[in-house]
Amino acid sequence: MITLPKVYILNKLFKIKMDWKTLQENSDDILAQGILKLKNQESKNWDSISSQNYGNYLICENEINWYIGEGKNISKRLKQQFNEKLSTFYKTYKKDFGNNKIESFKVKYIETKIGRKEIEEFGIVNLPTSLNKFQKNKCKKFELENNSKFNWDSIQNSFETLLIDGEKTFFQQNSKNWVEAIAPNNAGVYMVFNNNKIIYIGETSSLIERYNTHSGTTYFSALRRHIGKTLLKFNFVQIKVKNKKNREFLEKDDLEVTNFLKSCTVKFLPINFGRFELEEFLIRKHHPILNKKDNK
């Protein structure tokens, strides 16, 4: 007698159609399945992992989950993490916890086609991991259970269809004049238009904070720097602050950047799952003039 996996039975029973809306509404449940998959992987030495794909990794020592991360190239990212001079997790470990050699840590990993940033944020809270010092309040505690009606692998295999549906959902959002826009208090992706043409696409863990940053001064905003440099042809001036040289525009030029933004419109899309991947997908498809990363 063949015993079918519980997840398969549940998928057949509920006849779940996975689209962008369903993905967002059930993100915690789906992320819990991703975390369980990562947690249940075999522990390996970092230099035995050759995957050059996008994914997530979990750095462990015995049964302790110390650090969770994500990367576009898992092998390359782990090489950096296990270099004592560059390692984020090991510097924190030595400072706060002990003196075990870096070779005593092992790695678990999964290749992640969609949701890798959310897996990192979700894992920091729900594993939890002591060496991740940031993003501790990006999500809530969630019960990690195996009896979900969602299958992590099938969602990963549907990533292209999901991103196309995400794009469709994005373009259905109303655009607002920059000054009149009200950014959601949520993670997500935003799209900036000028003369009805997309000029910039960005992602953030807080749309409202990023909107306020772009509405402020140029030093803190990549969007404003690109507007000034690429579109308005302004030059940076070097300003020394606390022994560091910061690149800024002259005050009058910064005002012109603000005036340019006032002529723009913006769309916001709150996202609970897949913001890195949707941003990259949209940039590669629409080639906004102000996006330098992933714009090939």
C-alpha positions in Angstrom: 0.0 0.0 0.0 1.4 3.4 -1.0 1.0 6.2 1.6 0.7 9.6 0.1 2.5 12.5 1.8 0.1 14.6 4.0 0.9 17.8 2.1 -0.1 16.1 -1.2 -3.4 14.9 0.3 -4.2 18.4 1.7 -3.4 20.1 -1.6 -5.8 17.7 -3.4 -8.5 18.1 -0.8 -8.5 21.9 -0.7 -7.7 22.3 -4.4 -5.6 25.3 -3.7 -5.0 27.7 -6.6 -1.8 29.5 -5.8 -1.8 33.1 -7.1 -0.2 36.3 -6.0 -3.1 37.2 -3.7 -3.2 33.8 -2.0 0.6 33.9 -1.6 0.4 37.2 0.2 -2.6 36.3 2.4 -1.0 33.1 3.6 2.6 34.2 3.7 3.3 33.3 7.4 2.1 29.7 6.9 4.1 29.4 3.7 7.2 30.9 5.3 6.9 28.4 8.2 7.1 25.6 5.7 10.2 27.1 4.1 11.9 27.5 7.6 11.0 23.9 8.4 12.6 22.7 5.1 15.7 24.7 5.8 15.9 23.5 9.4 15.6 19.9 8.3 18.4 20.0 5.8 21.7 18.1 6.4 24.4 20.1 8.1 27.5 20.5 5.9 30.9 22.2 5.9 30.5 25.5 4.1 33.2 24.7 1.5 31.4 21.5 0.4 28.4 23.6 -0.8 28.8 24.5 -4.5 25.4 25.9 -5.3 25.6 29.2 -7.2 21.9 29.8 -7.1 19.8 32.2 -5.1 18.9 30.8 -1.6 19.0 30.9 2.1 21.5 29.4 4.6 21.4 28.6 8.3 24.6 28.6 10.3 24.5 26.1 13.2 26.7 24.7 15.9 25.5 21.3 17.2 21.8 21.9 17.8 22.1 25.7 18.1 20.8 27.9 15.2 23.1 30.9 15.2 22.6 32.9 12.0 20.2 32.9 9.0 21.0 34.7 5.8 20.2 35.0 2.1 22.2 35.5 -1.1 22.1 35.5 -4.9 25.0 33.1 -5.0 25.0 30.7 -2.0 28.5 29.4 -2.4 30.0 32.9 -2.8 28.0 34.3 0.1 29.2 31.4 2.4 32.8 32.0 1.3 32.5 35.5 2.6 30.7 34.5 5.8 33.5 32.0 6.7 36.3 34.5 6.1 37.1 35.7 9.6 37.9 39.2 8.5 34.7 39.6 6.6 32.3 37.4 8.5 29.2 39.1 9.9 28.1 36.2 12.1 31.5 35.3 13.5 32.5 38.8 14.6 29.3 39.0 16.6 29.8 35.5 18.0 33.3 36.3 19.3 32.1 39.6 20.8 29.0 38.3 22.6 29.3 34.5 23.0 32.6 32.7 22.9 35.9 31.8 21.2 35.1 28.6 19.3 36.8 28.4 16.0 34.9 29.4 12.9 35.5 25.8 11.5 33.2 24.5 14.3 30.2 25.9 12.6 28.1 24.0 10.0 25.7 25.2 7.3 22.2 24.1 6.1 20.9 25.6 2.9 18.0 25.7 0.5 17.8 27.2 -3.0 15.0 29.8 -3.0 13.5 31.1 -6.2 11.0 33.4 -4.4 10.8 34.7 -0.8 14.4 34.5 0.2 14.4 37.9 2.1 11.2 37.0 3.9 12.7 33.6 4.9 15.6 35.4 6.4 13.3 37.9 8.3 10.9 35.1 9.4 13.8 32.8 10.6 15.4 35.5 12.7 12.2 35.7 14.8 10.9 32.1 14.6 14.0 29.9 14.8 15.3 32.2 16.5 18.9 33.1 15.6 21.0 34.9 18.2 23.7 36.4 15.9 21.3 38.3 13.6 21.3 41.8 15.1 18.9 43.5 12.6 15.4 42.9 11.3 14.3 41.5 14.7 10.9 43.2 14.5 10.1 42.7 10.9 7.6 39.8 11.5 5.7 38.2 14.3 6.1 34.8 16.1 4.4 32.0 14.2 3.9 28.3 15.1 6.1 26.1 13.0 4.0 23.1 12.1 4.2 20.5 9.4 0.5 20.1 8.8 0.1 23.0 6.4 -2.1 22.9 3.3 0.7 24.6 1.3 3.6 22.9 -0.3 6.9 24.9 -0.3 8.4 23.1 -3.3 5.4 23.6 -5.5 5.3 27.3 -4.7 9.0 27.6 -5.6 8.4 25.8 -8.9 5.6 28.3 -9.7 7.7 31.4 -9.1 7.6 32.7 -12.7 3.8 32.5 -12.9 3.6 34.1 -9.4 5.8 37.0 -10.5 3.8 37.6 -13.6 0.7 37.7 -11.5 2.4 40.1 -9.0 3.3 42.4 -11.9 -0.4 42.4 -13.0 -1.5 43.2 -9.4 1.0 46.0 -9.2 -0.2 47.8 -12.3 -3.7 47.6 -11.0 -2.8 49.8 -8.1 -3.7 53.5 -8.4 -0.9 55.9 -9.0 -0.7 59.1 -6.8 1.1 62.3 -7.2 4.3 62.1 -5.1 3.3 64.9 -2.7 -0.2 63.5 -2.2 0.8 59.8 -1.9 0.2 58.0 1.4 2.7 55.1 1.7 1.5 51.9 3.4 3.1 50.8 6.7 4.2 47.6 5.2 7.1 45.9 3.3 6.8 46.1 -0.4 7.8 47.4 -3.8 7.2 50.9 -5.2 7.3 52.3 -8.7 8.1 55.9 -9.6 6.8 57.5 -12.9 7.6 60.7 -14.7 5.5 61.6 -17.8 3.8 58.2 -17.4 7.2 56.4 -17.9 8.7 54.2 -15.2 11.9 55.8 -14.0 12.6 53.8 -10.8 11.6 50.6 -9.0 12.6 49.9 -5.5 11.9 47.5 -2.6 11.9 48.0 1.1 11.0 46.5 4.4 9.0 49.7 5.2 7.3 51.6 2.4 6.4 54.5 4.6 10.0 54.9 5.9 11.4 54.7 2.4 8.9 57.2 1.0 9.9 59.6 3.8 13.6 59.1 3.1 13.1 59.9 -0.6 11.1 62.9 0.4 14.0 64.2 2.6 17.6 65.0 1.7 19.7 63.5 -1.0 22.4 62.0 1.1 20.1 59.2 2.4 18.3 58.5 -0.8 19.6 56.5 -3.8 16.5 57.7 -5.9 17.3 61.4 -5.2 21.0 60.9 -6.1 20.1 59.2 -9.4 17.6 61.9 -10.3 20.2 64.6 -9.6 23.1 62.9 -11.3 21.4 61.1 -14.2 18.4 63.3 -15.1 19.4 66.8 -13.9 23.1 66.4 -14.5 24.2 67.8 -11.1 27.6 67.2 -9.7 28.2 66.0 -6.1 30.1 68.0 -3.6 32.3 66.4 -1.0 31.2 67.3 2.6 33.4 66.1 5.5 31.3 64.7 8.4 33.0 62.9 11.3 36.2 62.2 9.4 34.2 60.8 6.4 33.5 62.4 3.1 29.8 62.3 2.1 28.5 62.9 -1.4 25.8 65.5 -1.5 24.3 68.1 -3.9 24.4 71.8 -3.3 21.4 73.0 -1.5 19.9 74.7 -4.5 20.4 71.5 -6.5 18.8 69.4 -3.8 15.8 71.7 -4.0 15.6 71.0 -7.7 15.6 67.3 -7.0 12.6 67.8 -4.7 10.8 69.9 -7.3 11.4 67.1 -9.8 9.9 64.5 -7.4 6.8 66.7 -7.1 6.2 66.2 -10.8 6.3 62.4 -10.4 3.7 59.8 -9.5 4.2 56.7 -7.5 2.5 53.3 -7.0 2.9 51.2 -3.9 2.4 47.4 -3.6 2.5 46.0 0.0 4.2 42.6 -0.1 4.5 39.9 2.5 6.3 37.4 0.3 8.6 37.9 -2.7 9.6 41.5 -2.7 13.2 41.0 -3.8 12.2 38.8 -6.7 9.4 41.0 -7.9 11.6 44.1 -7.8 14.3 42.3 -9.8 11.7 40.8 -12.3 10.2 44.3 -12.9 13.6 46.0 -13.3 14.8 43.5 -15.8 11.6 43.7 -17.8 11.0 47.5 -17.8 14.6 48.8 -17.6 13.9 52.0 -15.6 16.5 54.6 -16.4 17.4 55.3 -12.7 17.9 51.6 -11.7 21.5 50.5 -12.0 21.3 47.1 -10.2 19.8 44.2 -12.1 19.0 46.4 -15.1 20.4 44.2 -17.8 
